[in-house]
Amino acid sequence: MHLCGTDYTKIYESFDVAYIIYPNENINAKIAVANKYYESLICGKPMIVSSGTYLSELVEKHKTGYAINIDGKRHLIPIVE
């Protein structure tokens, strides 16, 4: 379900980082920019996204979060610590 207006800002206020991870194995996932990206920008939340995607290029270019390799279970440890 997608929220409109101020509904989503209340949800975004409840967390510190947006986790926008999608498998990057197909072309759609590699070129997609999720609504969560724009909502996170509006709400000033840093993002964790999948590396090797257009979304990761945007995040790295604008310094709005971290792009991570999602092929292992320990991919978040360097960011969380």
C-alpha positions in Angstrom: 0.0 0.0 0.0 1.3 3.4 -0.9 0.6 6.3 1.5 -0.2 9.9 0.4 0.6 13.2 1.8 1.6 13.5 5.5 0.7 9.8 6.2 4.1 8.6 5.1 6.0 11.3 6.9 4.8 9.9 10.3 6.2 6.5 9.4 9.5 7.9 8.2 9.9 9.9 11.5 9.8 6.5 13.3 13.1 5.2 11.9 16.7 6.5 11.3 17.6 4.9 8.0 15.6 3.8 4.9 16.5 0.2 3.9 15.8 0.1 0.1 17.3 -3.2 -0.9 16.2 -5.1 -4.0 17.9 -8.0 -5.8 19.9 -6.5 -8.6 19.9 -9.6 -10.8 17.5 -8.3 -13.5 17.3 -5.2 -15.6 14.2 -3.8 -14.0 15.7 -3.8 -10.5 19.0 -2.3 -11.9 17.3 0.7 -13.4 14.3 1.3 -11.1 14.1 4.2 -8.7 11.6 3.3 -5.9 9.1 5.8 -4.4 10.9 5.1 -1.1 13.9 6.9 -2.5 12.0 10.1 -3.1 10.1 9.8 0.2 13.4 9.3 2.1 14.8 12.4 0.4 11.8 14.5 1.4 12.0 13.2 5.0 15.7 13.7 5.2 16.5 10.0 5.9 19.7 8.4 4.7 19.3 5.3 2.7 20.9 1.8 2.4 20.5 0.6 -1.2 21.7 -2.3 -3.4 25.0 -1.7 -5.1 25.1 -2.1 -8.9 21.9 -0.2 -9.5 20.9 3.2 -10.8 19.5 3.9 -7.3 23.0 3.3 -5.9 24.4 5.8 -8.4 22.0 8.4 -7.2 22.7 7.7 -3.5 26.4 7.9 -4.0 26.3 10.9 -6.3 24.2 13.0 -3.9 25.7 11.5 -0.7 22.3 10.5 0.6 23.2 7.1 2.0 25.2 3.9 1.4 25.2 1.4 -1.4 26.0 -2.2 -0.3 26.8 -5.5 -1.8 23.9 -7.8 -0.9 25.4 -11.1 -1.7 26.3 -12.0 1.9 24.6 -12.0 5.3 27.2 -9.7 6.9 26.7 -6.8 4.4 25.3 -4.4 7.1 28.0 -4.8 9.7 30.4 -2.1 8.5 27.5 0.4 8.2 25.9 -0.3 11.6 29.1 -0.3 13.6 
